[in-house]
Amino acid sequence: MANDQELDHMGLPEASVSRELLPALADAPGHLLWRAAARVTVELGATLPPGVDIHAYAALLSLAGGTTRSQQAIAERIDVSRTTMVKVAAALTEQGLVERVRNPDDRRSYALTRTPHGAAAARRWRRHAEDLEDALTAGFSEAEREELRRLLLGVIEGELSPETPEPLLESLGFLITRAHARMHRAFAGALEPLRIEPRHFGVLTTVTALGPVAQAELGRQLGVSGASVVQMIDDLEARGLVERRRLETDRRTQVLHLLPEAGDVLAEAARIADETVAGRLGALDAEQARRLVLLLQRFVTAP
């Protein structure tokens, strides 16, 4: 899964106040992946015991069988950034779970080999990874888990390393965060001419659907913290798309209103969203895309 820094960069919601879905966004695959990835992040913190790192576990899996790999090769196999891999490698080395030496094929990089202690840790940690999957899919049948897994693999088909460890390919948490990251990256790039980000699109859609809305209610609808709402509204105010107005009946409450340009920006952003989703889900037929939406809705709203 993506690390905290990567998740912050993608604008993921924090621990959700509500698992409800706003009707205007409930059928949007991009929004559902955003909310699903947030749930994975929350469950990671709630399920994994201290000292167990999901990226370290993935790295140990990639070194099974006495294999020696460069840090970059491991990063590619487990689909994490180079920055994340440097931190993971350092932690694994400090704990004696890997040996790190200069890569004989490239002296500028390091190669890692799993130690016997690392192999034992991978076996122990697998139980925690399985507990995480069980927590994420409580209420799903085995058939539904497998269907969602296959649909997510279809979304990111050909984009993962062919040497991705099998336990990661079986992990819904892994696949959801990877599908979200790629959807977010594509949508963010396409939105750049409008000078907004995917999370701003969600805010504009929500305010359009609800009408003038208090910041606290916006946060509840999107499942984000008050601090995140403030930052998003600050961004949109600077862009000239929304403004805060205090209620005459309660001067402590600020209500968000759309400004005239917001309508045109939202319409163009919605068109871009449709194009992005069509491109990202291109490997799925209409029925498969609908099933993906339905299963993600259940994943996000599960108690």
C-alpha positions in Angstrom: 0.0 0.0 0.0 1.1 3.6 -0.4 2.8 5.2 2.5 1.4 8.1 4.6 3.4 10.7 2.6 2.1 9.3 -0.7 -1.4 9.2 0.6 -1.3 12.8 1.8 0.0 13.8 -1.7 -3.0 12.1 -3.2 -5.4 14.0 -1.0 -6.9 10.9 0.6 -9.6 11.5 3.2 -8.6 10.8 6.8 -10.5 8.5 9.2 -14.0 8.9 8.0 -16.6 10.5 10.3 -19.3 8.8 8.1 -19.3 5.9 5.7 -22.3 7.3 3.9 -22.0 8.1 0.2 -23.4 11.3 -1.3 -25.8 10.3 -4.1 -24.1 12.7 -6.5 -20.8 10.8 -6.1 -22.0 7.3 -5.1 -21.6 5.9 -8.7 -18.3 7.6 -9.5 -15.5 5.0 -9.7 -12.8 7.6 -9.0 -14.6 8.8 -5.8 -15.2 5.2 -4.7 -11.6 4.3 -5.1 -10.6 7.4 -3.2 -12.9 6.4 -0.3 -11.9 2.7 -0.5 -8.2 3.6 -0.3 -8.9 5.8 2.7 -10.6 2.8 4.4 -7.6 0.6 3.7 -5.4 3.2 5.4 -7.6 3.4 8.4 -7.7 -0.4 8.7 -3.9 -0.6 8.4 -3.6 1.5 11.5 -6.3 -0.4 13.4 -5.3 -3.9 12.5 -1.5 -4.2 12.3 0.3 -4.4 15.6 3.3 -2.2 16.5 6.4 -3.1 14.6 4.6 -4.6 11.6 5.0 -2.5 8.5 3.0 -3.6 5.4 5.7 -2.3 3.0 8.4 -4.2 4.9 6.3 -7.3 4.6 5.9 -6.8 0.9 9.7 -6.3 0.5 10.4 -9.5 2.4 8.0 -11.4 0.1 9.9 -10.1 -2.9 13.1 -11.6 -1.5 11.7 -15.1 -1.0 13.9 -18.1 -1.8 17.2 -16.5 -1.1 16.9 -14.0 -3.9 19.2 -10.9 -3.9 17.7 -7.8 -5.5 18.5 -4.2 -5.8 16.4 -1.7 -3.8 15.0 -0.4 -7.1 14.1 -3.8 -8.3 12.2 -4.5 -5.1 10.4 -1.1 -5.3 9.2 -2.0 -8.8 8.0 -5.4 -7.7 6.0 -4.1 -4.7 5.0 -0.9 -6.5 6.3 1.7 -4.0 8.3 4.9 -4.5 12.1 5.0 -4.3 11.8 7.2 -1.2 9.6 4.7 0.5 11.9 1.8 -0.4 15.0 3.6 1.0 13.2 3.9 4.4 12.0 0.3 4.3 15.4 -1.0 3.4 17.0 0.9 6.2 14.5 -0.4 8.8 14.8 -4.0 7.6 18.6 -3.7 7.8 18.5 -2.2 11.3 16.2 -5.1 12.5 18.5 -7.7 11.0 15.8 -8.9 8.6 17.9 -8.3 5.5 21.5 -7.9 4.6 22.3 -4.8 2.6 25.5 -4.6 0.5 26.6 -2.6 -2.5 25.0 -3.9 -5.7 27.8 -5.7 -7.6 26.1 -4.7 -10.9 25.9 -1.0 -9.9 28.1 0.3 -7.1 25.8 3.3 -6.7 22.9 1.2 -5.5 22.3 -1.4 -2.8 21.3 -5.0 -3.0 19.2 -6.8 -0.3 19.1 -10.4 0.7 16.6 -11.8 3.3 18.1 -13.3 6.4 16.7 -16.3 8.3 15.2 -13.8 10.8 13.6 -12.0 7.8 12.1 -15.2 6.5 10.7 -15.9 10.0 9.3 -12.4 10.1 7.6 -12.8 6.7 5.9 -16.0 8.0 4.7 -14.2 11.2 3.6 -11.1 9.4 1.5 -13.0 6.9 -1.0 -13.7 9.6 -1.4 -10.0 10.3 -1.8 -9.3 6.5 -4.5 -11.9 6.4 -6.2 -10.3 9.4 -6.2 -7.0 7.5 -7.8 -8.6 4.5 -10.5 -10.2 6.7 -11.2 -6.8 8.4 -11.5 -5.1 5.0 -13.9 -7.7 3.5 -16.1 -8.7 6.5 -19.5 -9.4 5.0 -18.1 -10.3 1.6 -18.4 -13.9 0.4 -15.3 -15.6 -0.9 -16.9 -15.4 -4.4 -17.4 -11.6 -4.0 -13.8 -11.1 -2.7 -12.5 -13.0 -5.8 -14.8 -11.0 -8.1 -13.6 -7.7 -6.8 -10.0 -8.8 -6.9 -10.3 -9.8 -10.6 -12.0 -6.6 -11.5 -9.3 -4.5 -9.8 -6.6 -6.6 -11.6 -8.5 -5.8 -14.8 -8.3 -2.0 -14.1 -4.5 -2.1 -13.5 -3.8 -4.9 -16.0 -0.2 -4.7 -17.4 0.8 -1.9 -15.0 2.2 -4.0 -12.2 5.5 -5.8 -12.4 5.1 -9.4 -13.8 7.2 -10.4 -10.7 4.8 -8.9 -8.2 4.7 -11.4 -5.2 1.5 -13.5 -5.5 0.3 -12.6 -1.9 0.1 -8.9 -3.0 -1.9 -9.8 -6.2 -4.3 -11.6 -3.9 -4.6 -8.6 -1.5 -7.6 -6.3 -2.0 -5.9 -3.7 0.1 -2.9 -3.7 -2.2 -5.0 -3.7 -5.4 -7.3 -0.9 -4.2 -4.5 1.5 -3.3 -2.8 0.8 -6.6 -5.9 1.3 -8.7 -6.7 4.5 -6.8 -3.1 5.9 -7.2 -3.3 5.4 -11.0 -6.8 6.8 -11.3 -5.8 9.8 -9.2 -2.6 10.4 -11.2 -4.5 10.3 -14.5 -7.3 12.6 -13.3 -4.9 15.1 -11.6 -2.9 15.4 -14.7 -6.0 16.0 -16.9 -7.3 18.6 -14.4 -4.2 20.7 -14.4 -5.5 23.2 -17.1 -8.4 24.0 -14.8 -6.1 24.6 -11.9 -7.9 22.3 -9.5 -7.2 18.8 -8.1 -9.4 15.7 -7.8 -10.3 16.5 -4.2 -11.5 19.9 -5.3 -13.7 18.3 -7.9 -15.3 16.3 -5.0 -15.9 19.5 -3.0 -17.5 21.3 -6.0 -19.7 18.4 -6.8 -20.8 18.1 -3.1 -21.6 21.9 -2.8 -23.5 21.8 -6.1 -25.6 18.8 -4.9 -26.3 20.1 -1.4 -26.5 23.8 -2.0 -24.8 26.2 0.4 -23.3 24.0 3.1 -21.4 24.4 6.3 -17.8 23.3 6.4 -18.5 20.7 9.0 -21.2 19.1 7.0 -19.0 19.1 3.9 -16.3 17.2 5.9 -18.9 14.7 7.1 -20.2 14.1 3.5 -16.7 13.5 2.2 -15.3 11.7 5.2 -12.5 14.1 5.8 -11.1 16.0 8.8 -11.9 19.6 9.6 -8.3 20.6 8.8 -8.5 18.9 5.3 -11.8 20.8 4.6 -10.2 24.1 5.6 -7.3 23.5 3.2 -9.5 22.5 0.3 -11.7 25.5 0.8 -8.7 27.8 1.1 -7.5 26.4 -2.3 -10.9 26.9 -4.0 -11.3 30.4 -2.5 -7.9 31.4 -3.9 -9.0 30.0 -7.3 -12.2 32.1 -7.1 -14.6 29.2 -7.2 -16.2 29.3 -3.7 -16.5 31.8 -0.9 -17.3 31.5 2.8 -20.2 33.4 4.2 -21.2 33.6 7.9 -24.8 32.7 8.8 -26.8 35.7 9.9 -28.4 33.5 12.6 -25.1 32.0 13.8 -22.0 34.1 13.1 -19.8 31.2 14.3 -20.9 29.0 11.3 -19.4 29.5 7.9 -21.4 28.4 4.9 -19.9 27.7 1.5 -21.3 29.2 -1.6 -20.3 28.6 -5.2 -19.1 31.6 -7.3 -20.2 32.1 -10.9 -17.1 30.5 -12.5 -17.6 27.3 -10.5 -20.3 26.0 -12.8 -18.3 26.1 -15.9 -15.2 24.6 -14.2 -17.3 21.8 -12.7 -18.9 21.0 -16.0 -15.5 20.7 -17.7 -14.1 18.7 -14.8 -17.0 16.3 -15.0 -16.4 15.8 -18.7 -12.7 15.1 -17.9 -13.7 12.7 -15.1 -15.8 10.7 -17.5 -13.0 10.5 -20.0 -10.5 9.5 -17.3 -12.8 6.8 -15.9 -13.4 5.5 -19.4 -9.7 5.3 -20.1 -8.8 3.7 -16.7 -11.7 1.1 -16.9 -11.2 0.4 -20.6 -10.4 -3.2 -20.0 -13.8 -3.8 -18.4 -17.1 -4.2 -20.2 -20.2 -2.3 -19.1 -21.4 -5.1 -16.8 -18.0 -5.5 -15.2 -17.7 -1.7 -14.6 -21.1 -1.7 -12.9 -20.1 -4.7 -10.7 -16.9 -2.9 -9.7 -19.0 0.2 -8.7 -21.4 -2.0 -6.7 -18.7 -3.9 -4.9 -16.7 -0.7 -4.1 -19.9 0.9 -2.7 -20.3 -2.1 -0.3 -16.6 -1.9 0.6 -16.8 1.8 1.5 -20.0 1.7 3.4 -19.4 -1.6 5.3 -19.8 -1.1 9.1 
